[in-house]
Amino acid sequence: MDTFNDKKFSKLIQRTLLAGVFLSSALIFTGFAFLISGSPQGAGILKAGLLALLLTPAARVVMLVYGYWRGGEDYFALASVMVLALLAVSALV
């Protein structure tokens, strides 16, 4: 079985953040293009881009939970779960 080391963990976090930023950027730019052209769905696409931007840090925390759990660091995985729970509660309030 392949070992899960710090380098792979860092790559996982990096790719998660890059994917979130690229997705939100693409949606925001597309939304602005639709708004400029006068299309009614531009506002929805723009909101989706902002939502993707806001969810990117939460996705990072999910990857932290996975990486710490996979690396055998249960204490940090539990701490990351608590952070994720606090993010969820704050989003609901």
N, CA and C atoms as a LAMMPS dump frame, in Angstrom:
ITEM: TIMESTEP
0
ITEM: NUMBER OF ATOMS
279
ITEM: BOX BOUNDS ff ff ff
-5.0000000000000000e+02 5.0000000000000000e+02
-5.0000000000000000e+02 5.0000000000000000e+02
-5.0000000000000000e+02 5.0000000000000000e+02
ITEM: ATOMS id mol type element x y z
1 1 1 N 0.839 -1.187 0
2 1 2 C 0 0 0
3 1 3 C 0.88 1.245 0
4 2 1 N 0.456 2.25 -0.694
5 2 2 C 1.184 3.499 -0.812
6 2 3 C 1.142 4.271 0.506
7 3 1 N 2.278 4.819 0.911
8 3 2 C 2.307 5.584 2.158
9 3 3 C 1.836 7.002 1.904
10 4 1 N 1.233 7.574 2.932
11 4 2 C 0.715 8.934 2.843
12 4 3 C 1.649 9.824 3.638
13 5 1 N 2.455 10.63 2.955
14 5 2 C 3.447 11.447 3.634
15 5 3 C 3.079 12.927 3.565
16 6 1 N 3.934 13.747 4.166
17 6 2 C 3.678 15.195 4.221
18 6 3 C 3.628 15.824 2.833
19 7 1 N 4.438 15.33 1.919
20 7 2 C 4.447 15.892 0.568
21 7 3 C 3.112 15.645 -0.134
22 8 1 N 2.569 14.432 -0.005
23 8 2 C 1.274 14.13 -0.608
24 8 3 C 0.164 14.924 0.065
25 9 1 N 0.284 15.092 1.378
26 9 2 C -0.699 15.87 2.134
27 9 3 C -0.696 17.322 1.666
28 10 1 N 0.47 17.896 1.491
29 10 2 C 0.578 19.276 1.013
30 10 3 C 0 19.422 -0.391
31 11 1 N 0.278 18.453 -1.245
32 11 2 C -0.267 18.48 -2.608
33 11 3 C -1.791 18.415 -2.594
34 12 1 N -2.347 17.589 -1.704
35 12 2 C -3.793 17.464 -1.579
36 12 3 C -4.424 18.805 -1.206
37 13 1 N -3.849 19.471 -0.228
38 13 2 C -4.369 20.77 0.199
39 13 3 C -4.205 21.798 -0.913
40 14 1 N -3.048 21.806 -1.551
41 14 2 C -2.787 22.751 -2.638
42 14 3 C -3.78 22.567 -3.782
43 15 1 N -4.028 21.339 -4.162
44 15 2 C -4.954 21.077 -5.272
45 15 3 C -6.384 21.45 -4.913
46 16 1 N -6.756 21.232 -3.659
47 16 2 C -8.096 21.611 -3.211
48 16 3 C -8.294 23.119 -3.309
49 17 1 N -7.31 23.873 -2.818
50 17 2 C -7.421 25.331 -2.873
51 17 3 C -7.394 25.844 -4.309
52 18 1 N -6.517 25.277 -5.126
53 18 2 C -6.448 25.711 -6.53
54 18 3 C -7.749 25.405 -7.27
55 19 1 N -8.319 24.238 -7.03
56 19 2 C -9.577 23.888 -7.69
57 19 3 C -10.683 24.849 -7.282
58 20 1 N -10.756 25.187 -5.995
59 20 2 C -11.774 26.123 -5.534
60 20 3 C -11.608 27.505 -6.129
61 21 1 N -10.368 27.973 -6.179
62 21 2 C -10.113 29.303 -6.74
63 21 3 C -10.394 29.33 -8.236
64 22 1 N -9.954 28.314 -8.967
65 22 2 C -10.197 28.283 -10.405
66 22 3 C -11.687 28.153 -10.724
67 23 1 N -12.385 27.304 -9.981
68 23 2 C -13.824 27.151 -10.204
69 23 3 C -14.556 28.453 -9.931
70 24 1 N -14.263 29.082 -8.809
71 24 2 C -14.96 30.328 -8.478
72 24 3 C -14.598 31.431 -9.468
73 25 1 N -13.35 31.5 -9.876
74 25 2 C -12.944 32.521 -10.856
75 25 3 C -13.669 32.33 -12.176
76 26 1 N -13.731 31.085 -12.632
77 26 2 C -14.411 30.814 -13.903
78 26 3 C -15.891 31.179 -13.814
79 27 1 N -16.525 30.82 -12.706
80 27 2 C -17.946 31.149 -12.556
81 27 3 C -18.174 32.652 -12.438
82 28 1 N -17.322 33.335 -11.699
83 28 2 C -17.482 34.791 -11.537
84 28 3 C -17.284 35.506 -12.865
85 29 1 N -16.228 35.146 -13.601
86 29 2 C -15.993 35.789 -14.898
87 29 3 C -17.113 35.473 -15.89
88 30 1 N -17.59 34.236 -15.873
89 30 2 C -18.698 33.866 -16.743
90 30 3 C -19.964 34.628 -16.361
91 31 1 N -20.211 34.735 -15.061
92 31 2 C -21.375 35.491 -14.592
93 31 3 C -21.326 36.945 -15.009
94 32 1 N -20.133 37.56 -14.88
95 32 2 C -19.997 38.944 -15.321
96 32 3 C -20.211 39.071 -16.824
97 33 1 N -19.698 38.118 -17.586
98 33 2 C -19.88 38.162 -19.043
99 33 3 C -21.363 38.074 -19.398
100 34 1 N -22.086 37.189 -18.715
101 34 2 C -23.523 37.075 -18.963
102 34 3 C -24.26 38.345 -18.542
103 35 1 N -23.843 38.941 -17.424
104 35 2 C -24.485 40.184 -16.984
105 35 3 C -24.258 41.314 -17.978
106 36 1 N -23.042 41.402 -18.491
107 36 2 C -22.72 42.462 -19.456
108 36 3 C -23.512 42.27 -20.745
109 37 1 N -23.701 41.007 -21.137
110 37 2 C -24.45 40.737 -22.361
111 37 3 C -25.957 40.874 -22.163
112 38 1 N -26.388 41.042 -20.911
113 38 2 C -27.806 41.232 -20.639
114 38 3 C -28.582 39.954 -20.417
115 39 1 N -27.884 38.844 -20.237
116 39 2 C -28.554 37.566 -20.036
117 39 3 C -29.083 37.462 -18.603
118 40 1 N -30.284 36.932 -18.421
119 40 2 C -30.861 36.874 -17.076
120 40 3 C -30.181 35.867 -16.142
121 41 1 N -29.499 34.85 -16.678
122 41 2 C -28.867 33.877 -15.794
123 41 3 C -27.505 34.328 -15.291
124 42 1 N -27.052 35.503 -15.66
125 42 2 C -25.758 36.01 -15.21
126 42 3 C -25.678 36.165 -13.705
127 43 1 N -26.749 36.637 -13.091
128 43 2 C -26.743 36.83 -11.639
129 43 3 C -26.63 35.495 -10.909
130 44 1 N -27.295 34.481 -11.416
131 44 2 C -27.218 33.16 -10.792
132 44 3 C -25.833 32.552 -10.883
133 45 1 N -25.197 32.714 -12.031
134 45 2 C -23.844 32.186 -12.214
135 45 3 C -22.866 32.944 -11.322
136 46 1 N -23.073 34.248 -11.204
137 46 2 C -22.225 35.06 -10.345
138 46 3 C -22.37 34.634 -8.885
139 47 1 N -23.595 34.377 -8.45
140 47 2 C -23.821 33.905 -7.076
141 47 3 C -23.185 32.533 -6.857
142 48 1 N -23.239 31.673 -7.852
143 48 2 C -22.605 30.355 -7.74
144 48 3 C -21.086 30.495 -7.591
145 49 1 N -20.507 31.449 -8.299
146 49 2 C -19.074 31.696 -8.179
147 49 3 C -18.693 32.195 -6.798
148 50 1 N -19.511 33.083 -6.256
149 50 2 C -19.241 33.577 -4.904
150 50 3 C -19.424 32.469 -3.866
151 51 1 N -20.412 31.619 -4.066
152 51 2 C -20.609 30.484 -3.168
153 51 3 C -19.424 29.523 -3.225
154 52 1 N -18.925 29.264 -4.422
155 52 2 C -17.749 28.395 -4.559
156 52 3 C -16.542 29.009 -3.859
157 53 1 N -16.407 30.328 -3.945
158 53 2 C -15.307 31.007 -3.272
159 53 3 C -15.444 30.895 -1.76
160 54 1 N -16.657 31.01 -1.255
161 54 2 C -16.888 30.901 0.184
162 54 3 C -16.716 29.467 0.692
163 55 1 N -17.016 28.48 -0.138
164 55 2 C -16.898 27.085 0.281
165 55 3 C -15.483 26.519 0.151
166 56 1 N -14.598 27.241 -0.507
167 56 2 C -13.23 26.762 -0.687
168 56 3 C -12.507 26.522 0.646
169 57 1 N -12.58 27.432 1.624
170 57 2 C -11.933 27.127 2.909
171 57 3 C -12.547 25.917 3.616
172 58 1 N -13.853 25.73 3.494
173 58 2 C -14.491 24.562 4.105
174 58 3 C -13.997 23.28 3.432
175 59 1 N -13.813 23.324 2.124
176 59 2 C -13.28 22.157 1.408
177 59 3 C -11.854 21.858 1.866
178 60 1 N -11.099 22.893 2.162
179 60 2 C -9.736 22.705 2.673
180 60 3 C -9.778 21.994 4.022
181 61 1 N -10.698 22.391 4.877
182 61 2 C -10.806 21.741 6.188
183 61 3 C -11.217 20.277 6.028
184 62 1 N -12.093 19.99 5.083
185 62 2 C -12.47 18.597 4.82
186 62 3 C -11.236 17.799 4.393
187 63 1 N -10.405 18.375 3.555
188 63 2 C -9.189 17.689 3.13
189 63 3 C -8.205 17.541 4.287
190 64 1 N -8.186 18.511 5.209
191 64 2 C -7.345 18.379 6.392
192 64 3 C -7.797 17.196 7.247
193 65 1 N -9.103 17.065 7.419
194 65 2 C -9.634 15.932 8.187
195 65 3 C -9.181 14.627 7.538
196 66 1 N -9.358 14.52 6.234
197 66 2 C -8.967 13.313 5.512
198 66 3 C -7.464 13.042 5.633
199 67 1 N -6.667 14.082 5.419
200 67 2 C -5.218 13.909 5.449
201 67 3 C -4.699 13.536 6.822
202 68 1 N -5.201 14.194 7.848
203 68 2 C -4.769 13.851 9.204
204 68 3 C -5.214 12.439 9.587
205 69 1 N -6.43 12.091 9.216
206 69 2 C -6.924 10.744 9.528
207 69 3 C -6.095 9.692 8.799
208 70 1 N -5.841 9.948 7.533
209 70 2 C -5.064 8.99 6.734
210 70 3 C -3.624 8.894 7.212
211 71 1 N -3.101 10.014 7.718
212 71 2 C -1.731 10.016 8.227
213 71 3 C -1.604 9.477 9.642
214 72 1 N -2.719 9.125 10.26
215 72 2 C -2.669 8.551 11.594
216 72 3 C -2.621 9.565 12.716
217 73 1 N -2.88 10.827 12.405
218 73 2 C -2.865 11.877 13.429
219 73 3 C -4.301 12.159 13.859
220 74 1 N -4.793 11.302 14.727
221 74 2 C -6.194 11.363 15.13
222 74 3 C -6.543 12.647 15.882
223 75 1 N -5.615 13.151 16.686
224 75 2 C -5.883 14.368 17.445
225 75 3 C -6.144 15.548 16.502
226 76 1 N -5.305 15.703 15.491
227 76 2 C -5.485 16.8 14.546
228 76 3 C -6.712 16.586 13.666
229 77 1 N -7.013 15.344 13.359
230 77 2 C -8.23 15.052 12.592
231 77 3 C -9.463 15.453 13.387
232 78 1 N -9.472 15.136 14.681
233 78 2 C -10.593 15.523 15.533
234 78 3 C -10.698 17.037 15.658
235 79 1 N -9.569 17.706 15.801
236 79 2 C -9.579 19.164 15.866
237 79 3 C -10.125 19.76 14.575
238 80 1 N -9.761 19.185 13.445
239 80 2 C -10.266 19.674 12.16
240 80 3 C -11.755 19.413 12.01
241 81 1 N -12.244 18.292 12.54
242 81 2 C -13.694 18.027 12.531
243 81 3 C -14.416 19.079 13.353
244 82 1 N -13.829 19.458 14.484
245 82 2 C -14.443 20.496 15.314
246 82 3 C -14.478 21.835 14.578
247 83 1 N -13.421 22.164 13.862
248 83 2 C -13.402 23.395 13.066
249 83 3 C -14.472 23.337 11.982
250 84 1 N -14.601 22.192 11.344
251 84 2 C -15.622 22.026 10.306
252 84 3 C -17.022 22.175 10.897
253 85 1 N -17.232 21.629 12.082
254 85 2 C -18.533 21.77 12.743
255 85 3 C -18.814 23.233 13.083
256 86 1 N -17.81 23.94 13.544
257 86 2 C -17.994 25.373 13.826
258 86 3 C -18.297 26.173 12.569
259 87 1 N -17.644 25.823 11.477
260 87 2 C -17.957 26.483 10.196
261 87 3 C -19.404 26.215 9.781
262 88 1 N -19.858 24.986 9.958
263 88 2 C -21.224 24.635 9.591
264 88 3 C -22.228 25.375 10.462
265 89 1 N -21.963 25.431 11.76
266 89 2 C -22.88 26.132 12.67
267 89 3 C -22.909 27.623 12.342
268 90 1 N -21.764 28.211 12.077
269 90 2 C -21.732 29.639 11.764
270 90 3 C -22.425 29.942 10.436
271 91 1 N -22.397 28.992 9.51
272 91 2 C -23.09 29.201 8.233
273 91 3 C -24.596 29.131 8.425
274 92 1 N -25.04 28.331 9.386
275 92 2 C -26.483 28.19 9.63
276 92 3 C -27.052 29.355 10.439
277 93 1 N -26.21 30.028 11.195
278 93 2 C -26.681 31.121 12.066
279 93 3 C -26.827 32.385 11.312
